[in-house]
Amino acid sequence: MSVLIIGGAGGIGSACANQFCAEGHDVIAVSRSTVSGLADEVQQQHYNGEESGIAELCQRWVAQSRQFRHIVIATGVLHDNTFAPEKRLEDLTDTAMQRVFAINTQLPLLWLKHLIPLLSGKKPVTVAVLSARVGSIGDNRLGGWYSYRMSKAALNMGLQCAAVELARRAKQCKLIAFHPGTTDTNLSKPFQANVPAEKLFTPAFVAKRLASMMHAAEADGQLSYLDWDGKPIPW
Ligand SMILES: NC(=O)c1ccc[n+]([C@@H]2O[C@H](COP(=O)([O-])OP(=O)(O)OC[C@H]3O[C@@H](n4cnc5c(N)ncnc54)[C@H](OP(=O)(O)O)[C@@H]3O)[C@@H](O)[C@H]2O)c1
């Protein structure tokens, strides 16, 4: 079967590409740059990180009559060299909020927009989008991390809207908002100090969990918000 990984340079994205490849699937990993550390059999494709690049790739796959069985959207940001997660209201900046929202909320939804022709066929397709437990409003007792939390809560709402629409337009498509747990990647690096060793997952462990969850998933017209253990997360 064919599997599409978006965000192939990321810690979790690259581990997912390698996991599905090790299972013998035909894997395309999409990234803005060439990635080292991917299995030789993984086919790398590139885009500019913008909607024009997304549209170009999706049109190419449609023209090639590609059928993906699983699609993982593993893009996201928590910090970069210009901003860090906010601890208090005074830390909020317009620039950081817009940037985090653009990458965490808008980008995955723009991917879904252009993937529609590849989701609406007669064969089953499972789409997992990397969300985060901190996007849960019900689970938020610690506060902080405003932009990241808001962007993931908004992502979940966008995915719920998409699930309602896809139940009509793409009946064979199953949508999952996935929380990987704290995973040892560049994204979590600065925040790992207080994480007990047994709660810091390797990307390979998370990729294995996600792959088996996706193999078992069935289209039901619903968005599932699930953690790495397959347990539902409150909205
Ligand atoms: N690591 C954790 O503990 C953890 C916990 C909860 C949720 N998550 C979520 O899991 C997902 C993957 O995170 P990760 O830990 O694998 O992080 P990572 O190693 O930093 O990877 C980040 C990914 O995001 C993409 N990305 C970043 N900035 C982008 C931009 N401006 N335009 C397009 N793509 C951009 C990168 O795409 P390219 O391939 O194009 O470079 C890369 O694939 C994120 O959504 C994150 O919120 C992670």
The ligand as an ORCA input file, in Angstrom:
! r2SCAN-3c Opt
* xyz 0 1
  N       7.710     16.057     20.087
  C       6.744     16.120     20.989
  O       6.949     15.918     22.206
  C       5.337     16.406     20.546
  C       4.312     16.356     21.523
  C       3.007     16.628     21.130
  C       2.727     16.940     19.807
  N       3.748     16.984     18.893
  C       3.409     17.358     17.511
  O       3.990     16.450     16.601
  C       4.263     17.121     15.351
  C       5.675     16.789     14.893
  O       6.583     17.341     15.810
  P       8.089     16.837     15.976
  O       8.270     16.588     17.410
  O       8.390     15.764     14.995
  O       8.853     18.192     15.615
  P      10.101     18.496     14.666
  O      11.072     17.397     14.693
  O      10.536     19.863     15.045
  O       9.422     18.535     13.213
  C       8.652     19.636     12.837
  C       7.996     19.406     11.499
  O       7.213     20.549     11.199
  C       7.485     21.006      9.914
  N       7.559     22.476      9.894
  C       8.116     23.297     10.811
  N       8.034     24.568     10.407
  C       7.399     24.553      9.208
  C       7.024     25.557      8.274
  N       7.284     26.858      8.479
  N       6.410     25.169      7.142
  C       6.159     23.871      6.897
  N       6.492     22.867      7.742
  C       7.102     23.212      8.880
  C       8.821     20.422      9.503
  O       8.627     20.159      8.138
  P       9.770     19.834      7.029
  O       9.765     18.346      6.949
  O       9.246     20.477      5.811
  O      11.048     20.418      7.550
  C       8.954     19.188     10.355
  O       8.510     18.078      9.635
  C       3.974     18.607     15.609
  O       2.684     18.910     15.130
  C       3.989     18.711     17.128
  O       3.184     19.777     17.578
  C       5.035     16.728     19.227
*
